[in-house]
Amino acid sequence: MVSQRKPEETLVDIILAPDVYVNASVAPGSDPDRVVQRVLGKHRGESKATEWVLARVAAMLAAVPSFKQEAIKPQIDLIRSFVKVVPGAEKLGPDAWKDALVASAKAAGVTRVVTDHPDLLRLESASGVEFLASDAWLLEVTLPPPVPGS
């Protein structure tokens, strides 16, 4: 589903799921990397994340053999420097993606999460929070606005 939001609104009306940060970290030039660059690069400090999201990013990067262990903390610190960390899903476990991302989105005051997690994309939404693939979000923000009166 492609929204009819103004491009400048769509950059900060979302949170990014851990998988998007991880894929951006290990696959420069990928759709997730383009999402992260677009969201965090132009709106430093406006995008939000929770400690749950950052903890999942760290755990996922630790599981990537090609990602150097000594680079994990600096990568998390870099992400943290670009987002505002809000309280939200700290009490949820590492496998509670749906509930934690819904809680994170609500804590951030947004209703959309960009993720490429296949289970979440199959759900499409939960508790009023929409799950949107990185390629779909990129398409949304690059489409021209609708013609007035259409």
C-alpha positions as protocol buffer text, in pm:
chain_id: "A"
residue {
  index: 1
  type: MET
  ca { x: 0 y: 0 z: 0 }
}
residue {
  index: 2
  type: VAL
  ca { x: 152 y: 332 z: -103 }
}
residue {
  index: 3
  type: SER
  ca { x: 51 y: 631 z: 104 }
}
residue {
  index: 4
  type: GLN
  ca { x: -29 y: 978 z: -29 }
}
residue {
  index: 5
  type: ARG
  ca { x: 186 y: 1154 z: 228 }
}
residue {
  index: 6
  type: LYS
  ca { x: 416 y: 1440 z: 142 }
}
residue {
  index: 7
  type: PRO
  ca { x: 777 y: 1316 z: 99 }
}
residue {
  index: 8
  type: GLU
  ca { x: 907 y: 1532 z: 385 }
}
residue {
  index: 9
  type: GLU
  ca { x: 645 y: 1380 z: 617 }
}
residue {
  index: 10
  type: THR
  ca { x: 733 y: 1020 z: 534 }
}
residue {
  index: 11
  type: LEU
  ca { x: 1092 y: 1061 z: 646 }
}
residue {
  index: 12
  type: VAL
  ca { x: 1004 y: 1103 z: 1012 }
}
residue {
  index: 13
  type: ASP
  ca { x: 668 y: 928 z: 1045 }
}
residue {
  index: 14
  type: ILE
  ca { x: 834 y: 587 z: 1070 }
}
residue {
  index: 15
  type: ILE
  ca { x: 1073 y: 389 z: 1282 }
}
residue {
  index: 16
  type: LEU
  ca { x: 1324 y: 149 z: 1137 }
}
residue {
  index: 17
  type: ALA
  ca { x: 1325 y: -213 z: 1249 }
}
residue {
  index: 18
  type: PRO
  ca { x: 1650 y: -380 z: 1355 }
}
residue {
  index: 19
  type: ASP
  ca { x: 1680 y: -578 z: 1032 }
}
residue {
  index: 20
  type: VAL
  ca { x: 1690 y: -257 z: 828 }
}
residue {
  index: 21
  type: TYR
  ca { x: 1980 y: -120 z: 1035 }
}
residue {
  index: 22
  type: VAL
  ca { x: 2164 y: -453 z: 1014 }
}
residue {
  index: 23
  type: ASN
  ca { x: 2117 y: -491 z: 639 }
}
residue {
  index: 24
  type: ALA
  ca { x: 2230 y: -132 z: 590 }
}
residue {
  index: 25
  type: SER
  ca { x: 2539 y: -207 z: 799 }
}
residue {
  index: 26
  type: VAL
  ca { x: 2642 y: -514 z: 601 }
}
residue {
  index: 27
  type: ALA
  ca { x: 2512 y: -433 z: 251 }
}
residue {
  index: 28
  type: PRO
  ca { x: 2604 y: -81 z: 140 }
}
residue {
  index: 29
  type: GLY
  ca { x: 2393 y: 36 z: -152 }
}
residue {
  index: 30
  type: SER
  ca { x: 2104 y: -199 z: -70 }
}
residue {
  index: 31
  type: ASP
  ca { x: 1745 y: -77 z: -26 }
}
residue {
  index: 32
  type: PRO
  ca { x: 1779 y: -89 z: 354 }
}
residue {
  index: 33
  type: ASP
  ca { x: 2099 y: 117 z: 329 }
}
residue {
  index: 34
  type: ARG
  ca { x: 1921 y: 371 z: 108 }
}
residue {
  index: 35
  type: VAL
  ca { x: 1636 y: 392 z: 362 }
}
residue {
  index: 36
  type: VAL
  ca { x: 1876 y: 448 z: 652 }
}
residue {
  index: 37
  type: GLN
  ca { x: 2074 y: 709 z: 459 }
}
residue {
  index: 38
  type: ARG
  ca { x: 1760 y: 893 z: 357 }
}
residue {
  index: 39
  type: VAL
  ca { x: 1593 y: 887 z: 699 }
}
residue {
  index: 40
  type: LEU
  ca { x: 1890 y: 948 z: 924 }
}
residue {
  index: 41
  type: GLY
  ca { x: 2100 y: 1157 z: 690 }
}
residue {
  index: 42
  type: LYS
  ca { x: 1846 y: 1433 z: 635 }
}
residue {
  index: 43
  type: HIS
  ca { x: 1674 y: 1422 z: 971 }
}
residue {
  index: 44
  type: ARG
  ca { x: 1942 y: 1360 z: 1234 }
}
residue {
  index: 45
  type: GLY
  ca { x: 1780 y: 1342 z: 1575 }
}
residue {
  index: 46
  type: GLU
  ca { x: 1425 y: 1342 z: 1440 }
}
residue {
  index: 47
  type: SER
  ca { x: 1390 y: 967 z: 1384 }
}
residue {
  index: 48
  type: LYS
  ca { x: 1336 y: 757 z: 1694 }
}
residue {
  index: 49
  type: ALA
  ca { x: 1438 y: 414 z: 1817 }
}
residue {
  index: 50
  type: THR
  ca { x: 1409 y: 217 z: 2140 }
}
residue {
  index: 51
  type: GLU
  ca { x: 1671 y: 31 z: 2338 }
}
residue {
  index: 52
  type: TRP
  ca { x: 1499 y: -290 z: 2221 }
}
residue {
  index: 53
  type: VAL
  ca { x: 1571 y: -198 z: 1858 }
}
residue {
  index: 54
  type: LEU
  ca { x: 1933 y: -111 z: 1934 }
}
residue {
  index: 55
  type: ALA
  ca { x: 1985 y: -431 z: 2137 }
}
residue {
  index: 56
  type: ARG
  ca { x: 1847 y: -641 z: 1851 }
}
residue {
  index: 57
  type: VAL
  ca { x: 2077 y: -463 z: 1602 }
}
residue {
  index: 58
  type: ALA
  ca { x: 2377 y: -543 z: 1824 }
}
residue {
  index: 59
  type: ALA
  ca { x: 2275 y: -907 z: 1866 }
}
residue {
  index: 60
  type: MET
  ca { x: 2211 y: -951 z: 1495 }
}
residue {
  index: 61
  type: LEU
  ca { x: 2542 y: -790 z: 1397 }
}
residue {
  index: 62
  type: ALA
  ca { x: 2720 y: -1020 z: 1645 }
}
residue {
  index: 63
  type: ALA
  ca { x: 2575 y: -1317 z: 1453 }
}
residue {
  index: 64
  type: VAL
  ca { x: 2710 y: -1197 z: 1116 }
}
residue {
  index: 65
  type: PRO
  ca { x: 3049 y: -1368 z: 1072 }
}
residue {
  index: 66
  type: SER
  ca { x: 3180 y: -1100 z: 835 }
}
residue {
  index: 67
  type: PHE
  ca { x: 3098 y: -816 z: 1076 }
}
residue {
  index: 68
  type: LYS
  ca { x: 3392 y: -756 z: 1309 }
}
residue {
  index: 69
  type: GLN
  ca { x: 3299 y: -792 z: 1675 }
}
residue {
  index: 70
  type: GLU
  ca { x: 3499 y: -481 z: 1767 }
}
residue {
  index: 71
  type: ALA
  ca { x: 3288 y: -280 z: 1519 }
}
residue {
  index: 72
  type: ILE
  ca { x: 2953 y: -357 z: 1687 }
}
residue {
  index: 73
  type: LYS
  ca { x: 2966 y: -101 z: 1968 }
}
residue {
  index: 74
  type: PRO
  ca { x: 3087 y: 180 z: 1737 }
}
residue {
  index: 75
  type: GLN
  ca { x: 2807 y: 93 z: 1492 }
}
residue {
  index: 76
  type: ILE
  ca { x: 2543 y: 106 z: 1766 }
}
residue {
  index: 77
  type: ASP
  ca { x: 2693 y: 431 z: 1894 }
}
residue {
  index: 78
  type: LEU
  ca { x: 2674 y: 573 z: 1541 }
}
residue {
  index: 79
  type: ILE
  ca { x: 2307 y: 476 z: 1507 }
}
residue {
  index: 80
  type: ARG
  ca { x: 2238 y: 618 z: 1854 }
}
residue {
  index: 81
  type: SER
  ca { x: 2397 y: 949 z: 1749 }
}
residue {
  index: 82
  type: PHE
  ca { x: 2143 y: 982 z: 1466 }
}
residue {
  index: 83
  type: VAL
  ca { x: 1824 y: 889 z: 1652 }
}
residue {
  index: 84
  type: LYS
  ca { x: 1638 y: 995 z: 1960 }
}
residue {
  index: 85
  type: VAL
  ca { x: 1612 y: 693 z: 2189 }
}
residue {
  index: 86
  type: VAL
  ca { x: 1271 y: 672 z: 2354 }
}
residue {
  index: 87
  type: PRO
  ca { x: 1154 y: 428 z: 2621 }
}
residue {
  index: 88
  type: GLY
  ca { x: 917 y: 169 z: 2487 }
}
residue {
  index: 89
  type: ALA
  ca { x: 982 y: -203 z: 2455 }
}
residue {
  index: 90
  type: GLU
  ca { x: 1260 y: -278 z: 2702 }
}
residue {
  index: 91
  type: LYS
  ca { x: 1069 y: -547 z: 2890 }
}
residue {
  index: 92
  type: LEU
  ca { x: 997 y: -753 z: 2579 }
}
residue {
  index: 93
  type: GLY
  ca { x: 1216 y: -1047 z: 2482 }
}
residue {
  index: 94
  type: PRO
  ca { x: 1444 y: -1068 z: 2180 }
}
residue {
  index: 95
  type: ASP
  ca { x: 1198 y: -1281 z: 1982 }
}
residue {
  index: 96
  type: ALA
  ca { x: 895 y: -1057 z: 2043 }
}
residue {
  index: 97
  type: TRP
  ca { x: 941 y: -863 z: 1720 }
}
residue {
  index: 98
  type: LYS
  ca { x: 578 y: -784 z: 1650 }
}
residue {
  index: 99
  type: ASP
  ca { x: 495 y: -670 z: 2002 }
}
residue {
  index: 100
  type: ALA
  ca { x: 824 y: -486 z: 2049 }
}
residue {
  index: 101
  type: LEU
  ca { x: 799 y: -300 z: 1720 }
}
residue {
  index: 102
  type: VAL
  ca { x: 437 y: -207 z: 1787 }
}
residue {
  index: 103
  type: ALA
  ca { x: 541 y: -79 z: 2133 }
}
residue {
  index: 104
  type: SER
  ca { x: 841 y: 102 z: 1982 }
}
residue {
  index: 105
  type: ALA
  ca { x: 628 y: 269 z: 1714 }
}
residue {
  index: 106
  type: LYS
  ca { x: 372 y: 381 z: 1970 }
}
residue {
  index: 107
  type: ALA
  ca { x: 647 y: 512 z: 2199 }
}
residue {
  index: 108
  type: ALA
  ca { x: 789 y: 705 z: 1904 }
}
residue {
  index: 109
  type: GLY
  ca { x: 447 y: 844 z: 1818 }
}
residue {
  index: 110
  type: VAL
  ca { x: 436 y: 685 z: 1472 }
}
residue {
  index: 111
  type: THR
  ca { x: 213 y: 428 z: 1308 }
}
residue {
  index: 112
  type: ARG
  ca { x: 457 y: 273 z: 1061 }
}
residue {
  index: 113
  type: VAL
  ca { x: 764 y: 51 z: 1082 }
}
residue {
  index: 114
  type: VAL
  ca { x: 1000 y: -7 z: 791 }
}
residue {
  index: 115
  type: THR
  ca { x: 1112 y: -371 z: 800 }
}
residue {
  index: 116
  type: ASP
  ca { x: 1199 y: -650 z: 562 }
}
residue {
  index: 117
  type: HIS
  ca { x: 1109 y: -919 z: 817 }
}
residue {
  index: 118
  type: PRO
  ca { x: 892 y: -1157 z: 610 }
}
residue {
  index: 119
  type: ASP
  ca { x: 662 y: -1255 z: 899 }
}
residue {
  index: 120
  type: LEU
  ca { x: 583 y: -892 z: 978 }
}
residue {
  index: 121
  type: LEU
  ca { x: 531 y: -803 z: 613 }
}
residue {
  index: 122
  type: ARG
  ca { x: 282 y: -1092 z: 582 }
}
residue {
  index: 123
  type: LEU
  ca { x: 90 y: -944 z: 877 }
}
residue {
  index: 124
  type: GLU
  ca { x: 85 y: -600 z: 709 }
}
residue {
  index: 125
  type: SER
  ca { x: -20 y: -439 z: 1038 }
}
residue {
  index: 126
  type: ALA
  ca { x: -80 y: -506 z: 1405 }
}
residue {
  index: 127
  type: SER
  ca { x: -252 y: -297 z: 1671 }
}
residue {
  index: 128
  type: GLY
  ca { x: -275 y: 1 z: 1439 }
}
residue {
  index: 129
  type: VAL
  ca { x: 90 y: -12 z: 1328 }
}
residue {
  index: 130
  type: GLU
  ca { x: 168 y: -76 z: 960 }
}
residue {
  index: 131
  type: PHE
  ca { x: 471 y: -284 z: 853 }
}
residue {
  index: 132
  type: LEU
  ca { x: 623 y: -159 z: 529 }
}
residue {
  index: 133
  type: ALA
  ca { x: 908 y: -310 z: 325 }
}
residue {
  index: 134
  type: SER
  ca { x: 1213 y: -95 z: 259 }
}
residue {
  index: 135
  type: ASP
  ca { x: 1165 y: -105 z: -119 }
}
residue {
  index: 136
  type: ALA
  ca { x: 798 y: -5 z: -84 }
}
residue {
  index: 137
  type: TRP
  ca { x: 891 y: 286 z: 142 }
}
residue {
  index: 138
  type: LEU
  ca { x: 1157 y: 402 z: -104 }
}
residue {
  index: 139
  type: LEU
  ca { x: 899 y: 393 z: -383 }
}
residue {
  index: 140
  type: GLU
  ca { x: 655 y: 590 z: -168 }
}
residue {
  index: 141
  type: VAL
  ca { x: 899 y: 872 z: -98 }
}
residue {
  index: 142
  type: THR
  ca { x: 1013 y: 901 z: -459 }
}
residue {
  index: 143
  type: LEU
  ca { x: 671 y: 913 z: -621 }
}
residue {
  index: 144
  type: PRO
  ca { x: 545 y: 1259 z: -706 }
}
residue {
  index: 145
  type: PRO
  ca { x: 254 y: 1382 z: -493 }
}
residue {
  index: 146
  type: PRO
  ca { x: -95 y: 1307 z: -623 }
}
residue {
  index: 147
  type: VAL
  ca { x: -254 y: 1558 z: -858 }
}
residue {
  index: 148
  type: PRO
  ca { x: -487 y: 1787 z: -661 }
}
residue {
  index: 149
  type: GLY
  ca { x: -849 y: 1686 z: -699 }
}
residue {
  index: 150
  type: SER
  ca { x: -768 y: 1329 z: -802 }
}
